[in-house]
């Protein structure tokens, strides 16, 4: 795919059509939405937690789909689910230490297993050896640490008997375009019954656990042998969600992109930091993993480096968006040691540099950013934050066009002064003198206090 076509495809996937500017589902004003979203746009950094029965096979959260497992074949994971090391208080403390301000837990993933105590199924954690409502414990632990809480709920359900088999189902036909094969496989199934189940469970989640700040509904794949808004009754579902939790923030995977208020934020998934440039000015949250999968994958080796994780966080904020970074706990209920190590590294950096993340967005258009670096901006405090991706070897940082913009410069990590002067050759430019010894951070931050 050529580069221009790549960007066109990316934008078409995540940005609503122009029609959406005139079609609405509610009477909420842009000002009311901005106020409702304010905490989220200020906090910028959250934790995703993908946890379910797929932690036992430990080879990707789509293992049931990939290996085309039946409910009977998958049952052994339900029978053996016993998270004896599950301590959500530890999860919450690790998230908070890493600088995360909110967390979203998979209450039910595509496999259909529920971590919460639903009265509409026995395929749930309280009916396993866990004998606990794991969602309730998550909510209590994270709220205690002062973090906002959210639920991920899968629209898809590969366990429910009335969820019709489609192109993504584990039991899909060999020929995924054979309509007759789908008809045979779906004989006796009633999607309307599943839809009732879906509505009932979302109602439980938004009724039984107090105030819920975010709802991630995942996902739609409209078209032949797929499922979209008509299958979920998305407009009615979103209306119910808004009625039960008026302040909640909802993602964009209900297939309601034709409505300006059919979602609150777009969700570029596992895209590169460079690709996030295309979302500048949009309300977005990029969802990313520490590794290649969302659920616990024991043998996976494609783990991101500390620098790559920092780059995703910085690139999100400097383009005006959020980052939600995923952890896939083990079957015993612990964070994988590699995830814990990554969180510890983020905690070290965020402790020193979080002012460049919280309440920040992209800088004004006339702020020129040195090549290869990034910048965030806090309009309320009138401060800009320059992320030094490449530390100057000669100790000179050239800021072009800044002589009338700033009144003081310092490293953010220790608030130590950085001296600067106007360039003799170009008086509008500033030359900031940096110490030869780089601060002990992978990507140091220069704080510019503006006039």
C-alpha positions as a printed Julia matrix, in Angstrom:
451×3 Matrix{Float64}:
   0.0     0.0    0.0
   1.45    3.39  -0.92
   1.91    6.03   1.79
  -0.92    8.34   0.68
  -3.38    5.47   0.44
  -2.32    4.28   3.91
  -3.28    7.6    5.48
  -6.58    7.75   3.6
  -7.49    4.28   4.84
  -6.46    5.12   8.4
  -8.5     8.31   8.46
 -11.57    6.63   6.94
 -11.44    3.93   9.62
 -11.5     6.26  12.59
 -12.96    9.59  11.5
 -16.73   10.04  11.05
 -18.24   11.08   7.76
 -19.08   14.7    7.02
 -22.75   13.76   7.43
 -22.09   13.26  11.12
 -21.81   17.01  11.58
 -25.59   17.35  11.13
 -26.99   14.04  12.46
 -27.38   13.83  16.24
 -28.93   11.47  18.78
 -29.22   13.88  21.72
 -29.5    17.55  22.6
 -26.15   17.81  24.38
 -24.31   20.98  23.38
 -20.58   21.04  22.51
 -19.99   23.02  25.71
 -21.78   20.39  27.82
 -19.77   17.62  26.19
 -16.53   19.49  26.79
 -17.38   19.79  30.48
 -18.34   16.09  30.71
 -15.08   15.09  29.04
 -12.87   17.54  30.95
 -11.37   15.12  33.47
 -10.57   12.63  30.7
  -8.87   15.18  28.43
  -6.86   16.43  31.42
  -5.77   13.05  32.75
  -4.4    11.75  29.42
  -3.1     8.37  30.64
  -5.01    5.23  31.58
  -4.62    1.5   32.1
  -6.43   -1.17  30.08
  -6.73   -4.59  31.71
  -7.58   -7.59  29.52
  -8.28  -10.59  31.72
 -10.37  -13.67  31.23
 -10.24  -17.42  30.71
  -7.77  -16.91  27.85
  -5.11  -16.28  30.52
  -5.0   -20.05  31.13
  -4.03  -21.18  27.6
  -1.78  -18.1   27.64
  -1.5   -17.88  23.87
  -3.54  -14.81  22.87
  -6.99  -13.6   23.9
  -8.39  -14.76  20.54
  -7.23  -18.34  21.13
 -10.8   -19.64  20.91
 -11.17  -18.02  17.51
  -7.7   -18.85  16.2
  -7.92  -22.52  17.11
 -11.63  -22.76  16.3
 -12.5   -24.18  19.69
 -16.03  -25.21  20.6
 -17.64  -24.35  23.94
 -17.0   -27.92  25.06
 -13.29  -27.72  24.17
 -12.97  -24.35  25.9
 -14.76  -25.51  29.06
 -11.57  -26.76  30.73
 -10.4   -23.19  31.21
 -13.58  -22.31  33.07
 -13.2   -25.4   35.25
  -9.6   -24.52  36.16
  -9.93  -20.75  36.6
  -8.64  -20.04  40.13
  -6.89  -16.65  40.46
  -5.47  -17.19  43.94
  -3.07  -14.24  43.63
  -5.7   -11.73  42.54
  -5.16   -8.59  44.6
  -6.69   -5.62  42.76
  -5.27   -3.3   45.4
  -1.8    -4.1   44.04
  -3.0    -3.48  40.49
  -4.37   -0.09  41.51
  -1.18    0.93  43.3
   0.95   -0.04  40.29
  -1.31    1.9   37.93
  -1.26    4.97  40.14
   2.52    4.83  40.59
   2.96    4.67  36.8
   1.02    7.92  36.48
  -2.2     6.41  35.17
  -5.35    8.26  36.19
  -8.03    5.79  35.14
  -8.44    2.09  34.38
 -10.74    0.03  32.16
 -11.29   -3.68  32.88
 -12.7    -6.32  30.53
 -15.92   -7.26  32.32
 -16.57   -9.67  29.43
 -14.41  -10.33  26.38
 -15.37  -12.06  23.12
 -15.13  -15.5   24.75
 -18.3   -14.61  26.68
 -16.91  -15.25  30.18
 -18.0   -12.63  32.73
 -15.77  -11.4   35.53
 -18.85   -9.98  37.27
 -21.79  -11.55  39.05
 -24.48  -11.46  36.38
 -27.87  -12.98  37.09
 -28.31  -13.75  33.39
 -25.59  -16.41  33.09
 -23.66  -19.0   35.05
 -20.64  -18.46  32.79
 -19.08  -16.09  35.28
 -16.29  -15.8   37.83
 -18.47  -16.4   40.92
 -19.31  -19.85  39.51
 -15.66  -20.82  39.08
 -13.12  -21.7   41.77
 -12.71  -17.94  42.23
 -16.15  -17.71  43.9
 -15.9   -13.92  43.67
 -17.25  -10.93  41.8
 -13.91   -9.79  40.42
 -15.33   -6.64  38.86
 -16.67   -5.44  42.21
 -13.25   -5.89  43.8
 -11.57   -4.06  40.91
 -13.94   -1.11  41.23
 -13.47   -0.81  44.98
  -9.67   -1.09  44.81
  -9.18    1.48  42.05
 -11.63    3.94  43.52
  -9.79    3.69  46.84
  -6.61    4.85  45.07
  -8.46    7.81  43.57
  -8.54    6.44  40.01
 -11.49    6.67  37.66
 -12.97    3.31  36.66
 -14.33    1.98  33.41
 -15.67   -1.23  31.92
 -14.9    -2.91  28.65
 -17.83   -5.04  27.52
 -17.69   -7.17  24.4
 -20.62   -6.82  22.04
 -19.42  -10.15  20.64
 -20.07  -13.39  22.54
 -18.7   -16.68  21.23
 -20.25  -18.65  24.1
 -23.87  -17.52  24.04
 -26.12  -20.04  22.25
 -28.1   -17.36  20.39
 -25.17  -15.26  19.18
 -25.29  -15.95  15.46
 -22.17  -17.35  13.83
 -20.43  -14.82  11.59
 -17.07  -14.41   9.89
 -15.29  -13.82  13.22
 -16.87  -16.68  15.13
 -14.71  -19.68  16.16
 -17.22  -22.02  14.47
 -17.39  -20.05  11.21
 -17.62  -22.11   8.02
 -14.51  -23.05   6.09
 -15.71  -20.78   3.3
 -16.46  -17.54   5.13
 -18.46  -16.24   2.17
 -20.83  -19.22   1.94
 -24.25  -17.84   2.92
 -25.85  -21.28   2.85
 -23.28  -22.57   5.34
 -24.07  -19.71   7.72
 -27.78  -20.46   7.42
 -27.19  -24.1    8.4
 -24.94  -23.17  11.33
 -27.39  -20.57  12.62
 -30.5   -22.72  12.48
 -32.33  -22.29  15.78
 -30.26  -19.29  16.91
 -32.09  -16.05  17.72
 -30.02  -12.86  17.68
 -32.91  -10.99  19.31
 -32.52  -13.18  22.4
 -28.8   -12.45  22.52
 -29.52   -8.75  22.13
 -31.78   -8.89  25.19
 -28.94  -10.57  27.07
 -26.53   -7.86  25.93
 -28.84   -5.06  27.12
 -29.48   -6.81  30.43
 -25.79   -7.22  31.19
 -24.87   -3.66  30.27
 -27.71   -2.52  32.52
 -26.27   -4.61  35.36
 -22.81   -3.14  34.92
 -24.11    0.4   34.93
 -26.5    -0.14  37.85
 -24.72   -2.38  40.36
 -21.29   -0.77  40.72
 -21.91    2.9   41.4
 -20.63    5.67  39.14
 -18.83    4.32  36.08
 -16.66    6.8   34.24
 -15.93    5.06  30.92
 -17.58    2.36  28.83
 -15.68    0.56  26.1
 -18.06   -1.41  23.85
 -16.19   -3.64  21.42
 -16.62   -4.07  18.47
 -18.59   -3.7   15.22
 -17.67   -5.15  11.85
 -20.56   -4.31   9.52
 -20.97   -5.75   6.07
 -21.45   -9.23   4.64
 -21.3   -11.92   7.36
 -20.44   -9.27   9.96
 -22.31   -7.31  12.6
 -23.06   -3.61  12.93
 -25.43   -1.15  14.57
 -28.59   -2.96  13.47
 -27.42   -6.18  15.13
 -26.68   -4.46  18.44
 -29.55   -1.93  18.23
 -26.79    0.54  18.91
 -28.87    3.7   19.12
 -31.15    2.18  21.74
 -28.18    0.71  23.61
 -26.36    4.04  23.73
 -29.56    5.79  24.87
 -29.87    3.31  27.75
 -26.23    3.83  28.69
 -26.65    7.61  28.74
 -29.83    7.34  30.82
 -28.21    5.07  33.43
 -24.91    6.97  33.61
 -25.38   10.52  32.24
 -21.74   11.51  32.82
 -20.19    8.4   31.27
 -17.72    8.56  28.37
 -18.28    6.03  25.56
 -15.96    4.86  22.77
 -16.74    4.71  19.06
 -17.22    1.01  18.31
 -21.03    0.83  18.21
 -21.0     1.59  14.46
 -22.63    4.99  15.02
 -20.01    7.08  13.23
 -22.71    8.77  11.15
 -23.84   10.61  14.28
 -21.83   13.44  15.82
 -22.78   12.2   19.28
 -22.75    8.48  18.53
 -19.47    8.25  20.45
 -17.21   10.45  22.57
 -13.77    9.5   21.31
 -12.13    7.55  18.51
  -9.88    4.59  19.25
  -6.84    4.07  17.01
  -5.58    0.64  18.03
  -1.96   -0.46  18.0
  -0.94    2.26  15.54
   2.55    3.74  15.4
   3.42    6.99  17.16
   3.89    8.55  13.73
   0.36    7.58  12.72
  -1.04    9.53  15.67
  -0.13   12.75  13.85
  -3.2    12.15  11.67
  -5.45   12.45  14.74
  -4.24   15.86  15.87
  -7.23   18.0   16.79
  -9.51   14.98  17.2
 -10.73   13.54  20.49
  -8.87   10.26  20.55
  -7.51    7.58  22.83
  -4.99    5.23  21.34
  -5.13    1.76  22.86
  -1.77    0.03  22.99
  -0.23   -3.09  24.47
   3.1    -3.66  26.17
   3.51   -6.54  23.73
   1.63   -7.8   20.69
  -1.41   -9.32  22.42
  -3.97   -8.0   24.88
  -4.42  -11.07  27.05
  -1.59  -12.83  28.85
   0.67  -14.56  26.3
   3.37  -16.54  28.07
   5.72  -17.12  25.14
   5.46  -13.76  23.42
   8.73  -11.86  22.93
   7.59   -8.73  21.06
   7.62   -6.46  24.1
   7.97   -2.71  23.57
  10.99   -0.95  25.02
  10.74    1.79  27.62
  11.54    4.35  24.93
   8.78    3.04  22.65
   6.25    3.29  25.47
   7.34    6.83  26.31
   7.11    7.74  22.64
   3.5     6.52  22.49
   2.57    8.51  25.58
   4.32   11.67  24.42
   3.01   11.37  20.86
  -0.54   10.93  22.14
  -0.46   14.02  24.34
   1.46   16.19  21.87
  -1.3    15.46  19.34
  -4.06   16.27  21.84
  -5.07   12.71  22.74
  -4.91   10.02  25.4
  -3.01    6.77  25.77
  -4.55    3.71  27.41
  -1.87    1.08  27.94
  -2.83   -2.55  28.41
  -1.82   -5.15  30.98
  -2.82   -8.81  30.58
  -2.73  -10.47  34.04
  -1.83  -14.13  34.43
  -4.35  -16.83  35.26
  -3.34  -16.48  38.92
  -4.34  -12.82  38.84
  -0.9   -11.18  38.83
   0.69   -8.74  36.42
   3.32  -10.45  34.29
   6.85   -9.63  35.48
   7.61   -7.93  32.16
   4.57   -5.67  32.55
   5.55   -4.84  36.11
   9.04   -3.9   34.94
   7.6    -1.66  32.24
   5.23    0.0   34.74
   8.12    0.62  37.13
  10.09    2.34  34.35
   7.1     4.52  33.5
   6.65    5.34  37.18
  10.22    6.62  37.39
   9.79    8.87  34.35
   6.28   10.08  35.23
   7.22   11.0   38.79
   9.64   13.55  37.38
   7.87   14.62  34.19
   4.11   14.2   34.59
   3.47   17.96  34.37
   4.27   17.63  30.67
   1.45   15.05  30.33
  -1.48   16.05  32.53
  -3.68   18.93  31.34
  -1.56   19.23  28.19
  -2.23   19.17  24.48
  -0.46   20.21  21.27
   1.21   23.66  21.19
  -0.02   26.67  19.21
   0.65   26.54  15.5
   3.44   29.14  15.58
   5.56   27.08  17.99
   8.32   25.53  15.91
   9.56   22.23  17.28
  13.17   21.12  16.78
  13.4    18.3   14.26
  12.92   14.89  15.79
  11.5    16.22  19.09
   7.94   16.69  20.32
   6.2    19.34  22.39
   3.15   19.55  24.65
   1.46   22.69  25.94
  -0.53   23.7   29.01
  -2.65   26.75  28.15
  -3.78   27.27  31.76
  -0.26   27.59  33.17
   1.26   29.06  30.0
   4.02   26.47  29.83
   5.39   24.45  26.95
   7.25   21.18  27.34
   9.91   20.12  24.88
  10.67   16.38  24.85
  14.3    15.87  23.9
  14.31   12.74  21.78
  17.87   13.52  20.69
  20.07   15.15  23.3
  22.34   17.7   21.58
  25.94   16.52  21.62
  27.3    20.06  21.48
  25.19   21.16  24.45
  23.23   23.71  22.41
  19.48   23.55  21.89
  18.33   25.93  19.16
  14.75   27.22  19.49
  13.75   29.01  16.31
  11.38   31.94  16.72
  11.22   31.84  20.54
  13.01   35.05  21.59
   9.72   36.84  22.31
   7.9    33.78  23.64
   9.65   32.63  26.81
  10.85   34.22  30.04
  12.48   31.22  31.75
  13.73   27.74  30.9
  14.47   24.73  33.1
  14.63   20.96  33.16
  11.29   19.69  34.36
  12.64   16.76  36.38
  14.48   18.91  38.96
  13.52   22.49  37.97
  17.16   23.37  37.41
  17.69   26.53  35.38
  18.79   26.4   31.77
  20.56   29.52  30.53
  19.79   30.85  27.08
  20.66   33.77  24.8
  19.57   35.22  21.52
  21.39   33.99  18.46
  23.86   36.54  17.06
  23.05   35.44  13.51
  19.26   35.33  13.98
  18.06   37.37  16.99
  14.6    35.76  16.87
  16.18   32.4   17.75
  17.28   31.3   21.17
  20.24   29.11  22.03
  19.66   27.15  25.23
  22.78   25.8   26.94
  22.37   22.22  28.11
  24.75   20.4   30.47
  27.02   17.79  28.93
  25.6    15.23  31.34
  22.14   14.23  30.15
  19.53   13.99  32.94
  18.9    10.37  33.99
  15.77    9.93  31.88
  15.35    8.24  28.53
  13.62   11.33  27.17
  14.36   14.47  29.25
  11.9    17.36  29.27
  12.67   21.07  29.0
  10.02   23.3   30.56
   9.55   26.66  28.86
   7.75   29.26  30.94
   6.02   31.6   28.52
   5.62   35.36  28.65
